Amino acid sequence: MSVGPIAYDEVLAERVKERLEPEGVTAKKMFGGLTFPLNDNALANLYEEGLMVRVGPDGMDEALSRGKEQTGWVVLAEDTLDDDIPDEWLKWAIEVTAELPPKK
């Protein structure tokens, strides 16, 4: 069975990698995109649709005012990905994901 090509914004992928590598997070190609795990829990995913970050249940109201929900995650609106805005989202995702128990 052949899987289609992985499609995501390469420039954004490099920006996210640069931001997360100092935190010890490295990218993995998974599920047709790029996943960024912390303690084996995904904190962000990059797909053709955009950057999706974990915000946790307590952050949903605020997150939804700036993105769209996808079952406990928020897909960031294209216009929020300019300049340093992804750093704010990635920091939030790191904080929420760090609270999860490591997967075994």
N, C-alpha and C positions, 0 to 999 in steps of 0.2 A: 504494500500500500504506500503510495507516494503522498507526502505532505507538501502543501504549497509553500512557496517561499515566505520567509519571515519578513513582514512589512512593518516598519515603524520609522519614525523620523530619526535619521542617523545623527544629525546635529544635536538634537535634544538628548539622544542616547549618550553622547559624549559628555554633555553638560551634567547629566544625572550621574554618570560614572565618576566624573571628576569630583562631584560633591560627596558621593557616598564612599569612595575608596578610602579616604582618611578614617572613616568610621568602621573599616574592616569589612565593608559590604562589596561583594563582587557580583557582576551580572552573570546570569545563566539564561541561555536560550531555552524557553519553555513555552508550550501552549500557543505557538504561533507568534510569540513576541519575546520580550526581554524581561526577565524577572529579577528583582533585587531582594535576596533573602537576608534576614538578620536572625540568627539562631534557628535557621531552617524555617522561619516564618516569613512569608513574602511581606515586604513593607511597601513595595511599589512594583507596578507592571507597566511596561511600555508596549502598546499595540498600535496598529494602524489608526485606531480610533483616538489615540492620545495617551497621556500619562494618567494612570490610575493609582491613587495612593490610599493606604489604610488610614482611616481617621478614627476608628473605634465608634462604638455606639453613642458615647457621650458627645462626640464631635459632629454628629450628623447634621444637626440643625444649622450650625455655622457653615459646615462644608457645603451643604445643599444651596446655600445662598450664593456660592461661587462656582459650583460645578453640578454634575448630575450623578445621582446615586446608581450604584450597581451592587446590590446585596452587601452592605457593610463597607463598601468602598466608594470612592468618588472619582469619576472620570473628569479631569480638569478641562474647563472650557479653553479652547484654543487661545483666546485673548489673555488668559491668565499665565501663559507660559513664556512671556517676554521677560528679558532681563533676569533679575534675581528672584522673581516670584517662585519658581520651582524650589528654591532653597527653603523657603518658609514651609511649603507643603512637605518636603522631604524630612525636614526637622520634626515636624508634627508626626509623620509616619514612623520615624525612628523611635520617638518617645512612646507611641502607642504600641508598636511592635515589640519593643524591649520589655514591656510588661507581660507579654505572653510567655507561657512556659515553653522551653525549648522542645522541639519535636525530637523524638528518638528514632 
